[in-house]
Amino acid sequence: MFDFITKHKKLVQIAFVLLIVPPFAFFGMESYTRSMRGGNDIATVEGVAITQQEFGEAMRQQQERLREALGPGFDPAALDTPDMRQALLDSLINQRIVSSRAIESGLTASNESLQAVIRSMPGFQRDGKFDEATANALIRARGMTGDSFAARLRHDIAVGQLTQAIGETGIGSRMVAERIATLLNQRREIAEARIPAEQFLGQVKIDEAALKSHYDSFSARYRTPERIRAEYLVLSAEEAGLAEGVTDAEIKAAYDARASQYAVAEQRRASHILIPAGPDAKQKASEILAEARKSPARFAELARKHSQDTGSAEKGGDLGQFGRGMMVKPFEDAVFSMKEGEIAGPVESEFGFHIIRLTGIQAGKSRPLEEVRKEISAEIAKQKGAKKFTELAEGFGNMVYEQSDSLKPAAEKYKLKLQTSGWIARGGAPDLGVVGHPKVLAALFSKDSIEGKRNTDAIEIAPGVLVTARVLEHKAEEQRPFADVKSEIETTLKRDQAAKLAQKEGAAKLEQLAKGGDAGLAFSQPKAIALRDAGNLPADIQRKILAADPQKLPVHFGADRGEQGYVIYRLVRTLPEEPRTEIQKTSDAVNAHRFAGALQFEAWLAAERERAKIEINRANLDKK
């Protein structure tokens, strides 16, 4: 049960992603071994504190994820409510309890297993292989050392072992699986009528007082974030290699040195008929061989009729092209001794007896220099760049540090282009390029960079890439004047009011339909849906459709779609359940097991919370 690492590497890799970008992260091993009872703590779980700092960091990360998902219009204040703060605290408490029980259980990973997991992580690989420099750079970028990362990963593996072990005790019965499958496969015929909010925009009037009231109440939405403008230099191994250049003589020398690398071995194409070993197998193969030699044009027909190699039989025995070392030796030896068009056999191998027809020969050859010139040139440039980068990196780093009041000396000495960014918000943006790297942003928004206007250190953002930057201008976070955002607020309030009018109209139409009236709606053509694939049908409408009495159709349901308006759904009729494939049946059984496991874990966690000593400081929780 606990052979977790070798059997569940994928799950561990997911745990690593959560570790590098923690959602409501476990805040380091020290959190579970220290005893902090400071007056500013938000809660303690069995004597271990959840500090204001940890809670604030979890809140910030949650807000950042929602900002990325919802865009610049997202209002952080909407998240900072008593209910949301309590939900976040509950999540942190649950994580503390799970972590504590994992440690108490003595679950862990051996050094050898831990190393194997680390080496298999995609984020630590280059060209499909583990790269230590890449791993170290990523770990350092998150402010961790190799030892602290290993300790955190070992801890997360232990947590994964515990949660999996508990979940596996939940057993999804066949009856539950069948019931869930029946619900998911139920089919209904649905039509819909839309009442778009846009049609009410002309009716909405917003006065100046309402605009100003909204501005005052939601001022946080209308703030310009802290911003900087920066200049920067990039020293890269790739550019260093291009600057060095590659001569024709170097390309020719490399080609000659690797002649064998560019040789393409002889390839042959064959078809076969396979008769598995057994009584009279060789005799049967000999009879088929005689028939094939008598009528070579019928070879494909004979293969489809007699060959027990199902993969090739349906293709007339064709095995495609192959070189030496790709087939079992007796078969290969026979093929490479034959002439094109020849039929030979029976050839005995571990699979049985083969009747073989050689259908093509592609002679071996060498790829010409011109064909591989670009790849050789790129490889030489890469090697030169790596060497040159190693020679330059230390001096580059020293210069931008020692001459910290300007990047121009380094630009001139190392022949680098001094580049200038646009305005950059503290949170960054996806399209900022190298200056958008988290390490570079952190350095640029540091007090030393903003107030001292000093160069940042030469920051390694990837193997063979150093970036240094310098703040040119800085603007603090500031409130946008009411006059600048007035039209924006008016648009927002008009859409809100139009949506409310659409909802009111939709509710009235729904009431008319319930009384048997026509309501003057234009419904779409009915379409069949199943809950297994309900498209964008709202969850509450799905539940109502399931609960509807099939004997009392049609029935109508309404759904508020916010700024899009209101939608009325007509349940026209029920349809027979579609038969399930074997794959779906297997999937349903797996899902039932997972559902049972999730319920089992929730029950275990509820019991552990009940017996754990948890103290919550309400005053500190409500403090903002």
N, C-alpha and C positions, 0 to 999 in steps of 0.2 A: 504493500500500500504506500509506503513512504519512499519508494524508489523514484522520487519526483523528478530529479534533474535529468536523468537519462531518458525517461519516458515523456517528459513534458517540457522539452527545450523551448517550444514555441510560447508556452505560457510564461516561462521565466523571461523570455525576451520581451514579452508584453510588460511584465513587472519592471524590467529595466527601463522601458519607455516611460512608465509612470514615475520611476525614480528620477530620471533625467528631467522630465517636465512634470513635477508632482501635482496631481489634482488637489487632493487634500492630504498632502504628503505626510509620511512618517518623518518626523523632524529630527532624524539623526539618533544614533544609538544612545548618545549621552542623555537624551530626554527620558530614557527608560531606566537609567541607573542613578540619576541624581534625585535629590529631595529638595524641592523648592516650595516654600510656603510664604512667598512674598505677598505683601498686601495688595499688589496690583494683578495677581493671578486671576484668571477668569474661572478656573475650576481646578480641582485635583482629582485624579483617578487613582485610588489606592495609594495616596500619598505623593504621587508624581504630578507636577503642575502642568497645566496648559496655560501658558503665559499670554499676556496681551500681545507680545511681539509675534508669537506663533499664530495666534488667532488672526491678527492683522495681516500677516503674510498669506494665510490661507484665504482670507477675504479678498486680498489684492489679486491673487492668482485667479480666483473664481471670476472676479470682475474683468480681468484681462481676457480670459477665455470667452466670456460673453461679449466683450467689446469686439473681439475678432469675429465672432459668429454673427453679431447683429449690426456691426458697422458703427460709424461715428455718432449715429443718433442714439446709441445706448446711453441710458442715464444710470450711473453707478448708484445714485441715491435710491433708485427703485429696488435695489438689492439689499440696501442697508435698512431693513425693517426688523422689528422684534421677532417676527416669525422666521425670517431668513437667518437671522443671527443665531436663533435657537437651533435651527436645522443644521447649520454649519457646526455649531458646538457639538450636537449629537453625533455628527459624523466623526469629529475628532475624538470624542469619547469612545465611540465604537472601535476606532482604529487603535487607540491605546489599549483597550481590553484585548483585542485580538492579538496585538503584538506581545502584550504581557503573557498571555496564555501560551503563545508559541515559544517564548523564551523559557517559561516554566516547564514546558513539555520536553525540553532538551532537543528539539528538532534542529538540525543544522545540515550543512553540506561539507563534505571533505574538501581539502585543499585541491586535490586532483580533479574532483568533479566541478568545483567552482572555476578552476582554470579552464576546463573544457567548455563550460558554458560561456565564459567571457570570450574565448577565442572563436566561438560560433556566432557571436552577436553581429548582425549585419552592419550596425553602425560603426563597428570597430574594424571593418574590412575594406580593403582596396583591391580591385580587380579579382574579387572572389576569395581573397586570402586575408587572414588576420594580419593587421599592420599595427605594430606597437606604437609608432609615432602618432597615428590617427587616434588610437585609443587614449593615449596620454593627453593629447590635445583636447579631446572631448571631455575627459574627466576634469582637466584643469579649468576648462571653460565654465564648468559648473561649480568652481570653487572647492574642489575636492582633491585629495591625494589618492594615490593608488590604494593605500591601506584603508582609508576611510570608505572609498568606493567598494572595496571587497567586503568590508564589514557590513555596509548597507545592503549590498546584494545578498550576502549570506543571510542577513536578517529577513529580507523580502522572500527569499526562497523558503525559509522556515515558516513564514506566514502563509505562503502558498501551499506548503505541505499540510498545514493545519486546516485551512479552509477546504482543501480538496478532500482530506480525510473525513471531515464532518459531512460534507456534501455527499460523499459516496455512500453514507449510511442511509440516505433517503432513497427509497425504491419506488419508482413509478410503475404502478400496476398496469397490466394489460387493459383492464377496464377503463382506467383513467386515460390511457393513451387512445383507446378507441373513442371515448367520449369527446376528448379534445379534437380528434380527427374529424368526428362527425360535425362538430360545431364549425371547424375551419372550412369544411367542404360544403356546408349548407349554401345553396344558391338562391338568390332572389333577383327579381327583375325590378330595376329602379329607373325612374325618370326624375328629372329635376327642373326647377324653374328658378331663375336668378333675379334678384332685385338689386341691381348694382347701386352702390353708394353715389357714384358720379352723377347720377340723374338728379340728385337732390342738392348738388353744390350751388346751383343758382338760387335756391331758396334760403341759403344760409347767409346771415348778416352778423358780423362780429364787430362790436363797438370798441372804442379805444380803451375803455376801462377794463374790459375782459382781456384784451391783449396785455395791458400792463400788469394785471393781476396774475396772469399766467407767467409772465416774465419774472415777477417777484417770487412766485411760488417755486419755480423750477429754474432758478438762476444758474444752477450747476450745469444745466444742459447747454448753456450759452456762454461757456468760457473757452478762451483760446488756450490750449495747453502750452506748457513751457516748451520753448523751441530754441534751437541753435542753428547756425550756419557754420560749416567747417570746410577747411581745406585738408587734403590728405595725400599721402604717397603710398604706392604699392610696390613692394619689392617681391618679385616672384621668380621661381626657378624657371618657369615656362618662358617668361619674357627674357630672362637672362640667356637662355638657350637660343632663342631666336636672334638676340643681339650678337651672339658669338658667331652665328652662321655655320653652314656646313658646306664643305667643298666637294666637288665631283670626285676628287682623289679619295677622300674619306669614305664616300659612299661606295666607290668601287672596291676599296680595301675591305670594307665590312661585308660586301656581297661575296667576295672571294673567300673570306674567312668562314662564311656560313653557307657555303655552297650546298652542303647536304640538307640544310634547313629548307632550302627552296626547291628541293627535288620532290617531284610528285611521282610516287611509286606506281607501278603498273596496276591497272584495275581490270577485273574481269566480270562479265555478267553471265549468270547461269540460271537455268531452271532445273527443278528436280521433282522426282516422285519419291515419297518416303513410305516404305513399308516397315512398320515396327517389328522389332525382334519377336520371334515366336516360332512355333512349329510350322514348318513348311514356308517360312517367310522368305528365305533365300530363293527357293524354287519359284514362288509366286513373283518375286522381283525379277528373276531371270525370264519368266514368261512375258512379263510386261515390257522388259528390255527388248526382247525379240520383236514384239509387236510394234514398239516405238521405232526400232531400226527399220522395220519393214515399211512403216508409214510415218516418217519424221514429221510431216505436217499435222499429224494427229496428236503430237506430244502434249499440247495444252489440254486437249480433250481427255487424254488418258490421265493427266495429273488431276484434273477436276473430279474424275471418276474414282481413281484409286489412291491418291496421296492422302496420308494421314496427317500431313502438316497443314492444318486448317488455315493458317495465316497465308500460305502461298498457294494452296490448292485452288482457291477461288480466283486467283490471278493466273491460272494455267501453270502453276509451279514456279513462276518468276520470282527470283530472289534479289533482283536489282544488281547494282554494281558493288563490288567489294574488293579489298586488297588483302594481302597476306596478313595473317594474324587475326582475321575477323571471323573465321569459320573453324569448326573442329578440324584437327590436323588431317585425318584420312580423307575427308571431303576436300579440304584445301589442296592437298597434294595431288589429288586426282584432277581437280579443275585446272591447276596451273601446269599440268602436263598434257592437256588436251589441245586439239586444234579447233578453231572456230567452226561451229556447225556439227561437231562430233557428238555422238551419244555414247556414253560409257556407263559401266556398272556391271553387276551390283557392287557398290562400294559400301563396306560395313563401317559404321561408327557407333558411338554409344547410344544413338537414337534409333538405330535400325539399319535397313538397307536402302541405299539411294540409287536411283537411276538418274543420271545427270546429262543435261544437254548444255553445251557451251554456246551461248548466243552472241557474245561480243568480247573483243579484246581492245582495251585502251592502253597503248604503250606508255611506259614511264617517260617523264620528261622533267626538265628543270624550268622553273618560272624565270623568264628573262629579266635582266636588270631593270629595264624600263617599267616593267609591271610592278616591281617592288621598290622602286626608287623612293616614292613618297614615304612609305612606312619605315624604310631604313633611315631616311633623312630625319624623320620625326623622332626616331629612337635615339639617334646620335645627338640631336638637339636636346632631347630630354636629359641624356647623360651629361652633356656639357653644362646644361642649365643647373642640374643638381650640384655639380662640382663648383660652378661659379657662385651659386647661391650660398653654399657652405663657406666659401671664401669671403663673401661680402656681408653676410648676415650680422656677424659680430660687430664689425666696424660701423655698419648702418645703425644698429641699435645704440652703440656708444655715441655716435654723432648726434642723433635726434635727442638723446638724453642730455649730453653735455652742452649742446647749443640749443637749449630748450625754448628760446624766444623766437625761433623761426625755422621753417622747413626748407627754406630756399637753399642753404648750404648743402644739405643732403641731396636735394633735387639736382643741383648742379654737379656735385661730385659723382653721383651714381647714375647721372643722365636719366632721371625719372621725370615723368610729367606731373607737375603740381596740379592736382584736380580740385575743383570746388563743388561742394554739395549745394542743394537747395535747402529750404528750411526743413529741419528734422524735429519732430515731436519726441518727447522723452520716451514714449512707448514704441517709437520706431514705426516702420511700415514694411510690407513684403518686398517692395521694389527699390529699396535703397542701395542695393549692391553691397560692396565690402563695408561701407560705413554703417550699414544696418546690422552687422554682426553683433550679437549681444555683448561680446567682450569690448568691442570698439565703442558701442553706445554707452556702456557703463563707464568707460574711461573718459569719454567726451563730456558726460554729464556729472563728472566728479567735481568737487569743489576746487581742486587744484587746476583743472582745465578751464572752468568757467571764470573763476575769480583771478587766477594767476595767468591765464592765457598761455599756458605752457604746452609744449608738445606732449602728446601721450607717449608712453613707451612704444617700442616696436612690438606689435601684438601679433602673435602667430594665430591666424584664423583658420589655417589649414596647413597640412604638410607642404613646405616649400612656398608659403605665402605669408609675408609680413606686412602689416599695415600700421602706419603712424598717422595721427591726425591732430588738428589744432583748431580750437574754437575761434571763429572770426567775429561772430555776433551772437548775442544771447538775449532772448526775450523771456521774461518771467511769465508765468500763467497770469492771465488777466481776464476780467469780465468784458464781454463784448457789449458795447452800448446798445440800449434799447432800440434806438433809431436804426442801427445796422441789422437787427434781427427781426424787426417788426413784421416785414412781409413774410419771413419764414414762419413766424409764430402764427400769423393770420392763415397761412396755408394749412398748417397743422391743425388749428382749431376748426377750420372749415371742414376738413376731412373727418375730424372727430364728430362734428355735428351732423354731417351728411351720413356717416355710418349709423348714428343713433336714429336718424329719420328712416333709414333703410330698415333698421331693425324693427322700428315701430310699425312701418308699413307691412313688413313680413309677418309680424305677429298678428296683425289685423287680418291679413289674407289667410293665414293659417286657421284663424278662428272661423272665418267664413267657410273654408273647406270642411272643417269639423262639423259644421251645421248643415252640410250638404250643398252649399252654394258653389258657384263656378269660380268666383274670385278673379276672373279675367286674366289668368296666368297662361303663359305659353310654355308648356312642358316639352322637354327634349324627347327624342325617341327613346323608349325604354332600352336598357342594356342590362345584361346578366352580370352579376358580380358574386364572388365567393369571398368569405372572410379571409381565406388563405391569401387572396390577392384582391384586397378591397380598394386599391388605389389610394386616392386622397380622401376617401370617405371618413369624416370625423369619428373618433372612437365612440362618442356618446350616441351618434346616429347608428353606428353598427350595433350597439347594445339594444337600442330601441327596435331596430329591425329584427333582431333575434327574438326579442320578447313579444313581437306583434303576433296576434292571433291570426293564423292563416285562413280562418273561416270568415274573417271580417275585413276583407280587402276590397278596394284599395284603402290605405291609410296614409296620412301625411305627417312629416316631421320637419321641424325648422332648425336651422343652424346659423348662428351669428358668425360671419366671416370677417369681422372687424372692418378695416378700411375697404375691403372688397364688397361689403354689403351683406345681404342676407340670402340664404338659399333654402328653398322648400323642396324636400324630397318626397316623391310619391312611390310607395311600395305597391307595385302592381300585382305581382303574384309570386308564388314559390315555385321552384323548379327542382327536378330530381337531382339528388346528390351525384356528382361525377365520380366514376370509379377511380380509386387511387392506384398509382403505380407501386411496384415493389420498393422503389427508392423512397417514395413518399411514406410508405408504411414504416420503413426503417427510420426515416427522419422523425416521424411522429413518436416512435418509441423512444428515440434519443431525447427528444424535447420533453417528453413526459418524465424521463429520468432526471433531466436537468431541473425541471420545475420542482420535482420532489426534493432534489438536492438543495435548491434555493430555499424552499420552505423549511427544510431541516436545519440549514445554517441560520436562518432567521430565528427559529425557535431556540437554538443553542445560544445565540447572541443575546436574545431577550433574557434567558435564564442567567447568563453570566452578568449582564447588567444588573439584574435583580440582586445578585449576591455581592457585587462589587461595591466598595465604599467610594461613592462619588459625591463630591461637595461642589456646589456651583455658587459663585459669588454674583448674585443677580445685579448688584450695582455696577460691577465691572463689566458684566456682559452687556448691559444697556448703555455703557459709556461709549461715546463716539469720538 
